């Protein structure tokens, strides 16, 4: 799911602090959230003799955010963030699960030295990344919330190559991150994640994790620039992520990415490119023996225009995965048209048109392409 880019000083941050007061005044606590809904007409190819429903109600981005932040007597800004997500935190069956999980929970300190974050949240490579713009309320081609295609007869979530240019190797796992102050428009960030899969905010304070999890010691470094030139706003980033893969015959995974966004006169042009190695085909961040030697190339570009309450745009996303032993590469392509209209503060309605083609590898499914075309009305609420 796409999240807010790290700004000059801080993200929208949240949290609770237990223990003695750290300042003369308590931290200021706010509660917010978001929900994105949509009604779609869908034409999905038949898969293994299975037909699919021609209508769909989407219900995504269901978050409650608890925000606490304050300035201490010594001038430091302190806070913490809790994001409560309705549904399975592993990304499965979000429309049917009734579970509620803290997908993020972290604390931070910020001052003249920069910003330090500790806990379960995205790393520097993710937070500092630029990509193609989102113009449909709550949805876009890069890390989409709503992706209207099924490539297996069960109709469950599946894709043959990546659906994101964002770094996802250690997404929301427990980590420590540091961001420098922004100087002359430039900022550096770095993150270290001891263990992928180590996100359990409810119960992870006892003991020490054993070695032998699939990926450990993930290190990421990122840099970006945000500034203005002649009335145009410019953002550019680059990142590198690597980890230590455990187990016999498994090579270490890597992610390398760049992104850019330019805004001028109501137009926003953005794009990104990411290459990953040794991450299994059809996944975002799984490292296995079967994934060793796999390479994915993912890119996106989009153009949006906004004036007053209106936003319109078009964006394209393409990902291709090459793996040893596959007769053909796995690939997916996502073209989106649409726009949105702001009905008021925190209330947006929009039109979302999706044209998606997914081609599994020849070994996995005979190399048959699956096509899906859909159109729907989206209602996004934030509070």
Phi and psi in degrees as a GROMACS rama.xvg file:
@    title "Ramachandran Plot"
@    xaxis  label "Phi"
@    yaxis  label "Psi"
@TYPE xy
-73.3762  143.262  UNK-2
-134.05  170.84  UNK-3
-70.6518  137.138  UNK-4
-68.4657  141.319  UNK-5
-64.3611  127.85  UNK-6
-91.9118  -164.49  UNK-7
-63.1246  -39.3873  UNK-8
-114.539  -47.1651  UNK-9
-159.878  158.862  UNK-10
-79.6775  168.516  UNK-11
-65.0741  115.885  UNK-12
-124.862  161.891  UNK-13
-151.867  167.182  UNK-14
153.299  -175.411  UNK-15
-133.862  141.18  UNK-16
-123.217  125.817  UNK-17
-100.639  148.275  UNK-18
114.495  -167.084  UNK-19
-62.0427  151.451  UNK-20
-64.4337  138.983  UNK-21
-98.4781  -5.86941  UNK-22
-151.002  168.088  UNK-23
-66.0514  -30.4698  UNK-24
-110.252  142.732  UNK-25
-69.0773  161.605  UNK-26
-65.3517  146.347  UNK-27
-84.6101  124.997  UNK-28
-107.088  131.198  UNK-29
-129.599  152.961  UNK-30
-124.75  129.067  UNK-31
-141.057  -170.603  UNK-32
175.377  -175.757  UNK-33
-155.476  157.347  UNK-34
-152.446  137.478  UNK-35
-122.895  126.076  UNK-36
-125.277  157.677  UNK-37
-160.116  149.813  UNK-38
-119.137  122.433  UNK-39
-124.793  147.64  UNK-40
-101.337  127.016  UNK-41
-126.976  134.905  UNK-42
-119.167  98.5049  UNK-43
-109.159  135.838  UNK-44
-56.1313  151.067  UNK-45
-67.8326  137.218  UNK-46
-124.887  120.223  UNK-47
50.7336  40.6503  UNK-48
81.2169  0.0641853  UNK-49
-97.565  129.341  UNK-50
-91.7349  164.786  UNK-51
-128.301  155.985  UNK-52
-57.7892  143.44  UNK-53
-94.8364  4.86822  UNK-54
-133.795  156.753  UNK-55
-151.533  136.667  UNK-56
-108.793  116.611  UNK-57
-95.5305  142.342  UNK-58
-142.788  102.656  UNK-59
-138.572  -179.777  UNK-60
50.8438  44.1584  UNK-61
-92.4512  89.857  UNK-62
-124.785  144.706  UNK-63
-116.624  123.019  UNK-64
-110.952  123.952  UNK-65
-103.68  121.536  UNK-66
-120.114  127.053  UNK-67
-134.475  132.566  UNK-68
-156.577  146.851  UNK-69
-160.306  160.808  UNK-70
-100.425  123.597  UNK-71
-77.9239  168.378  UNK-72
-61.2471  -27.744  UNK-73
-85.9581  3.99047  UNK-74
93.8178  -10.5514  UNK-75
-71.4071  144.88  UNK-76
-95.8833  127.231  UNK-77
-125.644  149.747  UNK-78
-174.777  -175.034  UNK-79
-155.541  164.95  UNK-80
-135.616  133.728  UNK-81
-127.695  123.952  UNK-82
-117.174  112.325  UNK-83
-95.9361  119.948  UNK-84
-114.367  129.024  UNK-85
-82.8245  122.33  UNK-86
123.072  177.936  UNK-87
-72.758  121.93  UNK-88
-66.8769  -12.3229  UNK-89
-84.125  -1.5752  UNK-90
88.8576  11.9675  UNK-91
-105.713  140.244  UNK-92
53.4042  44.4926  UNK-93
-63.7777  -26.1608  UNK-94
-87.1509  -5.73015  UNK-95
-122.695  -21.8182  UNK-96
-77.9409  143.364  UNK-97
-104.304  6.40718  UNK-98
-70.8823  151.077  UNK-99
-122.358  126.243  UNK-100
-131.463  140.506  UNK-101
-77.6408  96.7065  UNK-102
-73.312  -25.1833  UNK-103
-136.561  142.347  UNK-104
-159.128  109.691  UNK-105
-152.681  160.236  UNK-106
-117.55  160.494  UNK-107
-152.225  156.944  UNK-108
-129.974  140.78  UNK-109
-141.913  139.249  UNK-110
-164.963  -157.6  UNK-111
-63.5822  -21.4205  UNK-112
-78.4963  -13.9902  UNK-113
122.249  -143.224  UNK-114
-141.555  134.104  UNK-115
-119.174  132.454  UNK-116
-120.961  139.175  UNK-117
-135.418  121.759  UNK-118
139.088  -159.712  UNK-119
-91.8454  102.477  UNK-120
-163.496  172.635  UNK-121
-69.4699  156.049  UNK-122
-89.3845  -176.974  UNK-123
-61.5367  -40.3684  UNK-124
-61.6379  -38.89  UNK-125
-70.906  -50.0039  UNK-126
-70.8368  -22.0751  UNK-127
-100.476  8.16584  UNK-128
-87.4341  139.422  UNK-129
-105.27  152.881  UNK-130
-156.594  -167.674  UNK-131
-65.4886  147.275  UNK-132
-72.7552  152.689  UNK-133
-95.9875  124.44  UNK-134
-118.319  -21.6517  UNK-135
-83.244  131.178  UNK-136
-54.9761  120.266  UNK-137
75.0808  11.659  UNK-138
-153.613  147.714  UNK-139
-157.301  179.879  UNK-140
-82.9193  -28.507  UNK-141
-94.486  114.121  UNK-142
58.2909  60.7401  UNK-143
-68.9773  148.248  UNK-144
-81.7987  -34.5398  UNK-145
-123.125  120.538  UNK-146
-135.754  98.2964  UNK-147
-89.4941  67.6903  UNK-148
-150.291  142.913  UNK-149
-123.323  131.07  UNK-150
-114.34  11.6119  UNK-151
-136.907  158.96  UNK-152
-63.9319  -25.0324  UNK-153
-74.2028  -17.1172  UNK-154
76.9302  7.1536  UNK-155
-77.9004  166.834  UNK-156
-59.9797  126.707  UNK-157
-158.588  153.664  UNK-158
-157.77  150.578  UNK-159
-91.0312  -15.8215  UNK-160
-146.768  179.614  UNK-161
-61.2646  154.625  UNK-162
-118.306  21.7161  UNK-163
-154.086  142.342  UNK-164
-94.0856  -4.22627  UNK-165
-75.726  151.515  UNK-166
-71.4872  121.592  UNK-167
-123.499  9.42599  UNK-168
-62.9252  -36.6751  UNK-169
-128.335  33.9269  UNK-170
-57.6026  125.77  UNK-171
61.8998  8.59954  UNK-172
-79.4634  158.879  UNK-173
-63.7747  127.437  UNK-174
-154.544  170.88  UNK-175
-119.257  134.415  UNK-176
-131.56  148.808  UNK-177
-133.118  134.966  UNK-178
-123.939  129.549  UNK-179
-73.5989  161.663  UNK-180
-60.6543  153.227  UNK-181
-83.2409  120.203  UNK-182
-120.188  122.059  UNK-183
52.97  32.7913  UNK-184
91.9695  -12.0461  UNK-185
-99.4238  146.499  UNK-186
-146.51  141.806  UNK-187
-114.189  149.132  UNK-188
-144.012  149.366  UNK-189
-145.204  147.55  UNK-190
-138.837  149.897  UNK-191
-133.424  125.753  UNK-192
-117.336  112.977  UNK-193
-61.9304  -36.2889  UNK-194
-149.959  124.739  UNK-195
-71.5519  135.323  UNK-196
92.1079  2.73104  UNK-197
-91.639  44.0688  UNK-198
-106.266  99.4391  UNK-199
-144.792  73.6752  UNK-200
-58.8739  -24.4192  UNK-201
-74.9207  -27.795  UNK-202
-159.399  77.3578  UNK-203
-140.877  22.6126  UNK-204
-93.236  -6.3134  UNK-205
-109.391  134.334  UNK-206
80.8229  -176.242  UNK-207
-131.192  137.778  UNK-208
-65.8245  135.21  UNK-209
-72.8012  154.695  UNK-210
-71.7719  161.72  UNK-211
110.132  1.48151  UNK-212
-69.9309  166.314  UNK-213
-61.6688  -40.1938  UNK-214
-138.064  133.312  UNK-215
-131.924  166.633  UNK-216
48.7007  57.0728  UNK-217
-81.1894  124.395  UNK-218
-115.781  133.035  UNK-219
-134.609  142.319  UNK-220
-134.071  140.247  UNK-221
-145.145  155.726  UNK-222
-143.214  143.471  UNK-223
-144.927  167.578  UNK-224
-131.874  135.018  UNK-225
-133.871  122.164  UNK-226
-164.472  -172.067  UNK-227
-130.479  141.606  UNK-228
-134.824  114.556  UNK-229
54.9379  38.6978  UNK-230
87.5821  -3.44647  UNK-231
-102.156  133.546  UNK-232
-89.2541  134.423  UNK-233
-128.453  134.594  UNK-234
-135.477  132.901  UNK-235
-139.232  142.539  UNK-236
-143.504  162.226  UNK-237
-146.776  143.69  UNK-238
-145.882  157.572  UNK-239
-139.337  132.362  UNK-240
-134.556  135.872  UNK-241
-147.88  156.436  UNK-242
-143.922  172.682  UNK-243
-101.673  114.659  UNK-244
-84.951  135.467  UNK-245
-105.571  155.611  UNK-246
106.433  153.669  UNK-247
-70.6004  136.84  UNK-248
73.3146  18.7745  UNK-249
-114.552  123.922  UNK-250
-87.0421  155.635  UNK-251
-68.0636  138.445  UNK-252
-79.9023  154.969  UNK-253
-142.526  147.919  UNK-254
-133.559  130.695  UNK-255
-129.902  130.09  UNK-256
-148.558  156.366  UNK-257
-137.544  155.048  UNK-258
-153.174  160.153  UNK-259
-155.093  151.52  UNK-260
-147.779  134.145  UNK-261
-129.837  128.033  UNK-262
-120.343  134.299  UNK-263
-157.735  127.877  UNK-264
57.0841  36.1774  UNK-265
91.8304  -14.3058  UNK-266
-92.0707  144.722  UNK-267
-131.167  119.883  UNK-268
-113.598  124.236  UNK-269
-144.144  157.615  UNK-270
-165.363  169.785  UNK-271
-158.08  159.449  UNK-272
-141.866  134.682  UNK-273
-137.224  138.17  UNK-274
-120.469  132.775  UNK-275
-122.303  151.181  UNK-276
-132.644  141.673  UNK-277
63.8226  31.9563  UNK-278
-117.683  129.25  UNK-279
-58.5328  143.058  UNK-280
-60.9608  142.56  UNK-281
80.2031  9.54687  UNK-282
-129.556  170.011  UNK-283
-96.7609  -31.1806  UNK-284
-158.353  36.9162  UNK-285
-101.652  126.75  UNK-286
-110.999  116.749  UNK-287
-137.634  171.581  UNK-288
-60.2646  -38.068  UNK-289
-66.7444  -25.026  UNK-290
-85.0838  -10.8864  UNK-291
-63.3294  130.44  UNK-292
89.6805  -4.89117  UNK-293
-78.676  140.419  UNK-294
-134.642  130.666  UNK-295
-118.188  137.167  UNK-296
-118.793  123.26  UNK-297
-131.544  133.434  UNK-298
-146.436  160.677  UNK-299
-152.035  154.07  UNK-300
-149.759  144.813  UNK-301
-156.099  156.859  UNK-302
-133.963  128.795  UNK-303
-128.577  152.288  UNK-304
-134.04  130.643  UNK-305
-126.346  137.066  UNK-306
-147.005  125.08  UNK-307
58.098  -131.672  UNK-308
-83.3817  -3.28628  UNK-309
-96.5329  145.087  UNK-310
-141.898  132.732  UNK-311
-133.645  160.117  UNK-312
-177.848  176.866  UNK-313
-144.029  141.802  UNK-314
-147.601  153.285  UNK-315
-134.176  142.276  UNK-316
-134.711  136.96  UNK-317
-141.636  136.741  UNK-318
-138.006  135.969  UNK-319
-133.092  132.304  UNK-320
-119.419  127.428  UNK-321
-113.937  127.26  UNK-322
-135.73  149.975  UNK-323
-62.6081  134.718  UNK-324
92.48  -10.0921  UNK-325
-87.9628  135.636  UNK-326
-72.2213  -34.3917  UNK-327
-135.431  160.745  UNK-328
-74.0736  148.665  UNK-329
-86.712  143.747  UNK-330
-152.575  144.906  UNK-331
-135.476  149.42  UNK-332
-133.223  137.028  UNK-333
-136.863  114.466  UNK-334
-112.719  128.691  UNK-335
-127.828  134.409  UNK-336
-120.869  157.352  UNK-337
150.006  -159.556  UNK-338
177.634  -176.548  UNK-339
-146.408  162.297  UNK-340
-135.254  129.967  UNK-341
-84.3741  114.813  UNK-342
-80.6333  -18.1212  UNK-343
167.023  -178.749  UNK-344
-58.9015  115.953  UNK-345
81.0425  6.30681  UNK-346
-127.216  116.163  UNK-347
-132.672  141.402  UNK-348
-124.196  145.987  UNK-349
-155.391  171.519  UNK-350
-112.691  129.833  UNK-351
-124.816  114.87  UNK-352
-114.021  122.465  UNK-353
-121.394  133.224  UNK-354
-125.031  111.554  UNK-355
-124.709  138.15  UNK-356
-129.322  127.661  UNK-357
-123.383  127.409  UNK-358
-120.969  103.397  UNK-359
-66.7771  166.977  UNK-360
-66.8299  157.066  UNK-361
-62.3721  -34.0813  UNK-362
-67.9335  -40.1311  UNK-363
-74.4575  -40.282  UNK-364
-151.423  32.9077  UNK-365
70.1306  11.3727  UNK-366
69.4066  18.0205  UNK-367
-78.9928  128.888  UNK-368
-80.0718  139.712  UNK-369
-109.499  128.792  UNK-370
-113.59  145.916  UNK-371
-144.005  132.628  UNK-372
-125.023  131.863  UNK-373
-146.063  156.198  UNK-374
-144.883  138.216  UNK-375
-157.599  167.132  UNK-376
-103.927  129.645  UNK-377
-113.048  137.841  UNK-378
-122.968  118.533  UNK-379
-116.888  131.2  UNK-380
-123.226  130.215  UNK-381
-128.249  145.873  UNK-382
